[in-house]
Amino acid sequence: MVYDVIIVGAGPGGSSAATFLAQRGISVLLLDKADFPRDKVCSDSLIPQTIYWLDILGCVDEVLGQTDSCITSCDIFVNGEYVLTGNVPQGTMYPGFCTLLERKKLDYLLVKNAISHGAIFRPKCRVRRLHWLDDGVAVEAKSDGKITSFKGKLVIGADGVNSFVSRSLGNEIKGGTTAVSVRAYYEGVDANMSPMKLYFDKRFFPGYGWVFIDDTGKANIGLGYICDKNFPVGDDLKKIFHEFVQSDLRKMLRKATPIGRLAGGRICFSRPKSVVSDRVMLVGDAANLADPMSGGGIHKAMESAYVASQVAFWAISTGDCSQQTLCMYEKLWNEKNELDWRAGELFLSIAKNPSLKELCLFFLKAVGRLAKEEQRFQEFCGGIFSGVMPQSECLSPLAILNIIPLDPGLWLSVPRTSNGVGSQTSWQLASAVAQDALKMAGRLATNPLENLDWGLEILTKMVNLAERSADRLINSISDQ
């Protein structure tokens, strides 16, 4: 049998693409190396964008029926100090809440949803090779110890950050900026204040820790760290995680019991050289489309699956699955998402330099302080981080001036506690900032080659972002 589309990988991106295509009468074969349900390292948070796409997929009620939480706020901590409780923005096109569901359950529900719409699912089927044919692609896989082959007119790679399909296109998948993380489950957790908490700390910055607690007291606790070839993970991340749990979370976990083992994962943020080729497309983490600002990848996988499925349907209908036709997927994706993604990537690239950690943490604390005092600014920051507002708005002077607090006294009241002092005079504050600047300059000078490479990277991305911003402005003016 020749399938219209073979999808490799049955995570959120693959299962969503299978559903969207099967709904339109396309014959779909969905392959995955694992047997479902299976575990996946993740924070398990379903943010408003994810819930929106679950609704589009037609399975939001089933998913929400298995959740045990409705979260509308998040506590923020910087260097162990509580800064503020931010709220999920209301009144946008997305739901005004988050919820939690283990990926083991979520992904299984998405697979069953795809099957219910007509997709054929083959678990425990590890793809080993792609053969390009004149009229399709032969997908060679190992299933139950035997080599078998499937033929499709088009292949969608949704097989995650270590994508075999992406490597088959000649992409390098281990370079660039990467987020490595560890995660563990606890039960009996004391959810004081908000059940969603984020921790930014000099011990594990660039990165953050998280605690997400459902209504039963079960918590997903994790720690993520940003690194690349110039700035590798300095210490054992598992060791840092245990220190984080024993110090910052000791009171919260005093009656809690760990469940299972500590597990690790990673996400890449460097766009592969090729997202499409003749008869092949990449979606989700296989295309490194996760949100650089928050690290969230589920909603991006679903959205990219939707866009890819539209183009795949057109390609199958017209009988033209060439790279030239499939490039429409990349074009449509970029028109809607590229500027925001690049803005988030720039902020991530700046923050990944550990020499800037004190400056970044001071900035985060200042933003938190201002957001606590100014509701409009808090809604703006919450919208940017949660993804319900375009991240490129951070680069708009008009948008910033419209919401940022203008009271000089408020700015001067931002506390400095990094040296153990609570409030400071303006002179003490200026002196402390100057000392931190000198220390930062000293750290940058310690590794000149790595920091020169980093500086050139930042400059290149700023120029690229400026060009894309200018193109969008020109296009919007021409449309009018």
N, C-alpha and C positions, 0 to 999 in steps of 0.2 A: 504493500500500500504506500502511496505517496501522500504525505500530509502537506497541507498548505503551509503550515508553520510548525517548526519544532522549537520548543523553548527549553533551554538548558538552565536549570535552577528553579526551584519551586518556593523561593522566599516571597516576600511581598511584591517585588517587581515581577517575577516570573508568573506567579499565580494571578496577579492583577492583569497582566498582558493576556494570559490564557482566557480569563473571564471576558475581557473586552472583545477579544477576537471571536470567541465561541458565541457570544451574544449576537454577532453579525453573520453567523453561519459559516465561519472559517473553520476548517478541520485543524485541530490543535493537538499535538503530542507534547506533554509536559514531562520532562525528565529530571530526576534529582538523585544524587549519590546516596542520600540518606533515606531511612524509612521514617514515615511520619506517624505520630508526632515526634519531633526531635527538638533538642534544646539549641538555643542560639544566644551568645553573650550579647546583652543589650540592657538598657536601663528599664525596658518594659513600659516606658511612658508613651501614651497615645495622645499626642498634642492636638490642638484644634484642627490643624491641616490634615492630620491622619484620619480623624473622625469624619471630616468632610469627604475624603476619598473613599472611606468605608461606606458612606451613604451612597456615593456614586456607583460603587460596586454592588450595592443592593444587599449588603450583609451587616449593616451597622447595628441593627436591632439584635441580631444573634451575638455579635461581638460584645455589645454593651450588656447583654444578658448574662455574660460570664465575668463581668468585672465587679469589683467590690469597692469602688471609689468614684467620687466626683470631686475633682480638685480645681479650685478657682484661685489659688494663691500660692506663693512660693517664698520661703524664708531665704535671705541672702546673708552669708557670713564671710568676712574678710579677715584673715589672720586670727581666726578664733573669735572675732568680735561680731556680734549680731548687728547688721546694718539696717535692714528694713524687710518688710513683708510686701512683696509686689503682687499685684492682682492680674489675672488673665484678662486681656482687653475684651470688652463687651461691645455689641453692636456692629461687629464686622461681618463679612460674608461667611466667617467660620464660627463654629460653636464656641461658646464662652467658657469652656471648661476643658480640663485634661482628665484622663483616667489611666489606670494601670492594668495591664494584662501580660502575663508571661508570653514570651515569643513562642514557646512550645505550644501554647494554646492558640495564639493569634495566627501563626503560620498554618497550623492544621485547619483552622476554620477557613482561611483563604484558599487553601488547596481544595477543600470540600466544596467551597463556593464555585471554584472553577469547574470541578467535575460535574456539579449540578447543572451547569450551563452547557455541558457537552464536551468539555476537554477530556482527553484520555491521559491518565497519570500513570507513569511507570517509576516507582520508587526503587531504591537500591540499584541504580543504573548509573554507573560512572562513565562519563564521556571521555574517550581516549584520543579521538582523532576526527578531524573534519576533512572531507574530500570534496573539493569544488567540481561539480559536473556542469555540462552545458545547459542542462535544464533543471538544476537544483543542487542540493548539498547532501552528501551522504554522511551521516553522523554515526561513527563507530563507537560502541559503548560496551562495557563489561557488566553483565547482569547475571547474578547467581552463578558466578564462576565461568560463564560462557561469553564469548565475543559475539555480539549481534550488531546489525546495522539497520538504521532507519533512514529514510529519504524524505526530505522536505524541500519545498520550493524556496523557503526562507528560514533562517535560523535567528532566534533572538537569544543573546547571551545575557542571562540574569543570574549568573553563578558566583556573584559576590566579589569581594576584594581580591581574591586569588584566582580570578576568572581564567579558566582554561580557554574559553572562547576568545577572550581579549588577547591572550598570549598567541592564539592561533592567527590573529591579525597582525602579529609582529610587535605588539605593544610591550613596553617595559612596565611592569606593574609594581616594582618595589622601590622606585625612586620617589623623590619629592617629600612633601610634608605628610606625616602620618600621625594618627592618634592611636596610641596603644592604651588598653584599659584592662582592668580586672574588676570582677563583680562577684558578690556573694549574697545569699539570702539569709534573713533572720526572721524568726517569729517571736511574738510577744514583745514587740517594740513599742515603747512609750512615745506616742505621736503628740508631743507638746507643740502648741502653735500650729503651723501649717504642716500637712503631711508630705509636702514636697520641699526639700531643702538643698541648697547649693552652697558649696564651701570653696572659697578661693584662698589659697595659703602659700606662703613663700616656700614651704617644704615641698610642694608638688605643683608649683607654677613654672612654666605654662601648662595649664590644665585645671581641672577642678574635681572635687569630690561631690557625690550626690547621695541623698537618702530619699527614697520614694516609698511611702508607707500607705498600704490600703486600709480599708475600714476594719479588717480583721486583725490588724497589728503585724501583718507580714510585710517585710521591707526588702526592697532591692537596694543594696548599698554598693557603690562602686567608686572607682577612681580612674580618671583619664589623664594622659600626659601627651603633649605635643612634641614631636621630635623630627629630625631629619639627619642627613649625613654629617652636617656641620655641628648640630646640637643633639647628640644622642641622649638617651635616658641615662642620667648620671648614676642613679642608685637602683637597687632592686625594687621594682614597682610593688611586688608583693610585700616586701618589708615596709615600704612607705604606707601601703594600705593598712597593714596591721597596726602601725603606729597611729594612723588616722583614726582607726576604730577604737583603739585603747585610750587615746587622749581626748579627741574632740567628741566622740560619741559614747564615752563611758557611762554617763548618766542615762542617756537615752536607751542604752543596751543593758542596763543593770539587771533586768529580768528577762532578757532575750536569749534565745537559743539559736545557734547557727544551724542552717539547713544545707546539707550537701557540701560540696567542695568549692573552693575559690577557682574561678575560671577566667580566662583571658581572651581578648580579641583585639582587632585593629581595624581602622578605617583609613583609607588614603584620600587625599584631597588634590592630587595632581592629575589633571585631565589627561587621559591617554591620547596618543598621537592620532589614533583612528577610532572613532565611535561607530562608524558604518563602513562597510565594504560591500563588494558584490554579494548579495543575498544574505548579508549578516548585519545585525544591529546589536548594540549594547545598551542595557538599561540599568538603573539603580547603581549599586556599589560596583558592578562590573564596569561601569563608565565613570566611577568615582564622582558621583553626583551628590553625595551627602552634603548637608548644610555646613559650611565651614564655621559659621558663628556658633552653632549649638552642638554640632556633631550628629544631629538627627538625620537618619537616612530612610526611615520607613515611608514618610510622606513623599520624599523625592523619588523613591523607587516607584511608588504608585503613580505619581504624576507623569514620570518619564514613560512608564508602561502605557499610560493612556495616549500620550502623544505618539509613541512608537506604533501602537496598535492602529491608529488612524492612518498613518503612512503605510504600514504593512498591508492593511485592507486595500488601500488604493493600488499598491504594487501588485498584489495578488489578483485583483480585479482586472488590471490592465495587462497582466502578464509581463510586466517589466520590473524585475527585482535588482536592477543594476545599482551600482553605487551612486550614480548620478540621480536616480529617482529617490533612493533611500536617504540621500543628503537632505531632503526636505524635512526629515525628522530632526536633524541637528539644527537646521535653520529655524524651525518653529520653536524648538526648545530654547534656543539662544535669544530669540526675540522676546520671550517672556521672562526668562530666568537668568540669562548670562550676566547682565549688569549687576544684579543683586548677588549672584554667586561670586563674581569677581570682587565686589566690595567686601564681602565676608572673608574671601581668601586673603585680601590685603590686610585686614585687621588681624587675621590669624597669623600671617607671615611676620607681622611686626611683633606680635606677642610671643612668638616661639623662641625668640632670642632670650636666654635666661639672664643675660646681663641687664635686661630691662625689667626684670620682675618687680623690683621695688616701685619703679615708676608706674607700671601697669596696675599694680595692686593699689597704689595711692589713687590712681585715676578711678579705679572701680569703686573705692570707698567714697571718693568725692561725688561720683555719679549717684551712688546710693544715698548719700546724705542729701543731695539736691532733689532726688526723686522723692525722698521721704517728705520733703517740705512743699513740693510742687506737684499737684495731682496730674496736670497735663504732661509734665516731663516724665512722671512715673509711667503713665499709659503709653507714652512714646517708647520708652526703654523696654517696657514689657512687650509691646508689639513687635519691636525689632528682634528681641531675643527669641520670642516664641514663634516668629515667622509669619504672624498675621499681618505685618506691615512690611513693605519693601525695604530691604536692608540698605539699598542705595539712598534712602532718605537721610541716612547719617551723613552723607556727603553733600546734602543740599543746604546751603547757607540760609535760604528762606525758611525751610522747614525747621532748622535748628533755632533760628531767631524767634520763630513763632511759639516755641514751647519751652525754651530754656529760661530758667529764672534769671532775672536781671538785677536783683537786689545785691549790691556789693557786700553788704553785711552778711548775707547768707553764704556767699563764697568765702569770705574770711573766717566764717565759723566752722568750716570743714575741719574736723579734728585730725590731728596727727598723733598716732599711737604706736608707730613702728619703733620709737625709741623709748617707749614706756611712759611717755608724758601724755596726759589727756588733752587739755586745752593749752594753747600757746599764744603768745603775743605775735603781732605781725612780724616783728624783728626776729623772734625765735623761729617762726615758721620759715621766713626767708633764709635764715642761716641753716636750718635743717634741710631745706630744699637744695641749697648750694652744696652742702656736704654730700647729699645723696647723688647730686649731679657729678661731683668729682669722683665718687666711688664708682659710679656707672661708667664714666670715661676711663677709669683705670681698668675696669673689667673688660671693656671693649678693646683696650690697647693690649691686653694680655694675649688675645687670640686675633691678631690683625688679619691674617688671611681668611679665616672663617667669617669674620665680621665684614671684611671687604666684599666677600662673596654674597653675604646676606644683604649688605647695603645695595649692591647692584641688582639683586633680586627685587628688593623693595622698589627701587627706582624704576625698573622695567615694568613692574605691575602697576605702579602709579601712572606711568605713561599709557599703558594699555587701557587702564580704567578710564583715563581722561579721554582717550580716543573713542571708546565705546559710549561714554556719556555724551560726547559731542555728536556722534552718529545718531543716538537716540533723539537728541534735541533737534537736529536737522530733519530727521524723519517726521517728528511730531509737527514741526512747522510746515513741512511740505504737505502733510496730510490735511492741514487746515486750509 
